[in-house]
């Protein structure tokens, strides 16, 4: 019962009062004084004490009821006023925990909202190559054309998987010292048909370098950069080489349409497509470069972009722990 809980909380005060009463009785008895005044005074003190105990218990019960209701739907600002410094400290801790929980809930809500927005956009985008494949099947088109649409679907699937896995990237990293040429050649091999179909020249010389990285995620980044270069280069050349001024940096450059100066500061923002995405390739999601920077940051690498409209784009990957072979 609640009365017993109140008594357990204040048992020290009751014990102290009982001890004082016992001391007075003992002193009066030892001096042979009459006990009637002591008993009379004790009765008055007990009556007054009972009134204080009753008031204290009613307050205790009211606080208990308020805290019980608060436990069902906790809000730190509705905590009852602290009765002492220790209780104030506990309430400060509760308020700090409440703020952290609210911040975590807000981050989770924003992440879920972003994920839902991306899923909605992705579902609309993937319908285009699916519809194109259905039309090609009905018209008896060449297998190469259907293969192109299938490749586009695979790109969309890889993008959404990369987006999901990047949320918990630290658990999926497997860092080792890797041959940079092997990673780049695998990416180029994947896009070789797109180079041929668009008649885009590739300038690539062996890099002769090793890098401490996760080969799967670095390949994902390089593939996204090659996809962007092919998308925004109607004709010309795409080059993959080490930066002459920075031997620890890999450069992927193209002779494409370039990026407007006002768009450059925002190209790594999630969902930002810029002028090229709005007026050029309307299928742009604004997710690719955002993922690239996010992944490279986890890998300890950097990414920079230099571009001018009509003069192409240079993407510079700063690869820490990169070793060059000495010929």
Secondary structure, 3 states (H helix, E strand, C coil): CHHHHHHHHCHHHHHHHHHHHHHHHHHHHHCCCCCHHHHHHHHHHHHHHHHHHHHHHHHHHHHHHHHHHHHHCCCHHHCCCCCCHHHHHHHHHHHHHHHHHHHHHHHHHHHHHHHHHHHHHHHHHHHHHHHHHHHHHHHCCCHHHHHHHHHHHHHHHHHHHHHHHHHHHHHHCCCEEEEHHHHHHHHHHHCHHHHHHHCEEEEECCCCEEEEECHHHHHHHHHHHHHHHHHCCCCEEEEEEECCCCCCEEEEEECCCCCCHHHHCCCCCCCCCHHHHHHHCCCCCCCHHHHHHHHHHHHCCEEEEEEECCCEEEEEEECCCEEECCC
